[in-house]
Amino acid sequence: MQISDFDAAPNLVALFLQRAEELGDKPFLTAKREGKWQSLSWRDAAQRVCLLAEALRGLGLEDGDRVMLVSENRPEWALADLAVMAAGCITTPAYTTNTERDHAHILENSGARAVIVSDQKLANPLLPAMVRTSIAEHIIGIEPLRTGQGNFRCHLWSDLLQGDAAAARAAVDARMAAVGRRDPACIIYTSGTSGAPRGVLLHHGAILRNVDGAARILADDFGWGDERFLSFLPLSHALEHTAGLHL
């Protein structure tokens, strides 16, 4: 792939799937688990993204629905973000430092129909907000959750990564064929330091332009090799989509 291809991609998911086809078993995301660095290949990541996307559709989510994402930096953050877009929905990331009040405001303001959360610690201030607002219909725990009572259904991340991978990929490809650069990809909320958090709608083209610019700078500094990059800034803040970058 040439750098110019980044700016020509129709949407973030199509770019990611194209890169997955090209890079196959090369490592895409790496995390330290139980004291060891473990990598997820591009091929496996693409399969998980498509399976999760179809699982979200199976829950009743439709084009344009918002899905709130509450998680620290981890591989599942990027997979969830791509899967939400692959389902035709809009990612709504939230800060891990949000209070119950912050979560309630974002749920009400975005109208999110589903929430993906990493673990019980981050779910604790989120769950009361979900109960109070009664907007989100589903919560998906990357790790097992204790949710108590609420007007929503609870799902485990690993249970949603089941099914026919080939059929899921075909469904995602068909859906993404209708998604262009001007279609919305995510709603990023401000920190709320000067008032209630305000949502900023970003379309695929805006983020793809950032991918293109970042690729050019990194290629000049490092070339096209096998360098690794550490994710440090909160993804919910920087929203650094890694859909097409592999330097």
Secondary structure, 3 states (H helix, E strand, C coil): CCCHHHHHCCCHHHHHHHHHHHHCCCEEEEEEECCEEEEEEHHHHHHHHHHHHHHHHHCCCCCCCEEEEECCCCHHHHHHHHHHHHCCCEEEEECCCCCHHHHHHHHHHHCCCEEEECCHHHHHHHHHHHHHHCCCCEEEECCCCCCCCCCCEEEEHHHHHCCCHHHHHHHHHHHHCCCCCCCEEEEEECCCCCCCCCEEEEEHHHHHHHHHHHHHHHHHHHCCCCCCCCCCCCHHHHCCCCCCCCC
